[in-house]
Amino acid sequence: MLATVIERGALRYTPAGVEALDLRVNHASTQALASHVQQIELELQCVAFSLMARKLQHVQAGQLLHLAGYLMPNRRGSRTLKLNITEWILEPEHGLFQEDRP
C-alpha cells in the first residue's frame, strides 16, 4: 500500500516492554472493479513494533511510504482495525530506498 504519513507518534513501550510506534497515514488510489473504476481515499491508523518501530521513528509527516503488514484490532475486543506494519519502503524524491528487513 502506498501511503503518505500524516502523523507519527513518539516511540513508546507496551506493557510487555516491546517498543511500539503509532502512525496515521493517508492512502489514495484508483482500483478497477469489474468494468468500473473506483477512487479510494482513506486514513488509516498503523502501528509498528520492535525493530520496525525503531526504524520508522525517523519518518516525518508528508513522507511517502510503501507499507506491508496485516490488519489487527485496535485493542483487545475492538471492532476497529489498524495496520500492523511488517515491511516498509521509503520513497524519496529521487526514487525508491529500501530499508533493511529483519
C-alpha positions in Angstrom: 0.0 0.0 0.0 1.3 3.4 -0.9 0.6 6.0 1.8 1.6 9.4 3.0 2.5 9.9 6.7 0.0 12.3 8.3 1.2 11.9 11.9 3.9 10.0 13.7 3.7 9.4 17.4 6.6 9.1 19.8 8.4 5.8 20.4 6.7 4.1 23.3 6.7 0.8 25.1 3.9 -1.7 25.5 3.1 -3.1 29.0 5.2 -6.1 28.0 8.2 -3.8 27.3 8.1 -4.0 23.5 8.9 -0.9 21.5 5.9 0.5 19.6 5.2 3.4 17.3 1.8 4.7 16.1 1.4 6.3 12.7 -1.6 7.8 10.9 -1.4 7.6 7.1 -3.5 8.6 4.1 -3.9 6.3 1.1 -5.3 7.3 -2.2 -5.6 5.0 -5.3 -7.7 4.0 -8.3 -9.0 0.4 -8.3 -10.6 -1.5 -11.1 -13.7 -3.3 -10.1 -15.3 -5.3 -12.9 -15.9 -2.7 -15.6 -15.8 0.2 -13.2 -13.0 2.3 -11.8 -13.3 3.3 -8.2 -11.4 6.1 -6.4 -10.2 5.0 -2.9 -9.1 7.5 -0.3 -8.8 6.8 3.4 -6.9 7.5 6.6 -5.6 4.5 8.5 -4.1 4.1 11.9 -0.9 2.0 11.9 1.4 0.5 14.5 4.9 -0.9 14.2 6.7 -2.9 16.9 10.3 -3.6 17.9 12.8 -3.2 15.0 10.1 -1.7 12.7 9.2 0.9 15.3 12.8 1.9 15.8 13.3 2.3 12.0 10.1 4.2 11.4 10.6 6.7 14.3 12.6 8.8 11.8 9.9 9.3 9.2 8.3 12.7 9.0 4.8 13.9 8.2 4.4 14.2 4.4 6.8 11.4 3.5 5.5 8.7 1.1 5.9 5.1 2.1 5.1 1.7 0.6 3.7 -0.3 3.5 3.0 -4.0 4.0 1.6 -5.8 7.0 -1.7 -7.1 8.3 -4.9 -5.8 9.9 -5.4 -6.3 13.6 -7.9 -5.0 16.2 -7.2 -1.5 17.5 -7.2 -3.1 21.0 -8.5 -6.3 22.6 -12.2 -6.7 21.8 -12.3 -3.7 19.5 -14.2 -3.8 16.1 -12.0 -1.1 14.6 -8.8 -2.1 12.8 -5.3 -0.8 12.4 -2.4 -1.9 10.1 0.5 -3.7 11.9 3.4 -2.7 9.7 5.8 -5.5 9.0 7.7 -4.0 6.0 8.1 -0.6 4.5 10.0 1.2 1.8 10.6 5.0 1.8 10.0 6.7 -1.5 12.2 9.9 -1.6 12.0 12.4 -4.4 14.8 10.6 -6.4 13.3 7.1 -6.3 12.9 4.1 -4.0 15.0 3.5 -1.0 14.5 0.2 0.8 15.2 -0.2 4.5 16.9 -3.4 5.7 14.4 -6.0 6.5 14.6 -8.2 9.6 
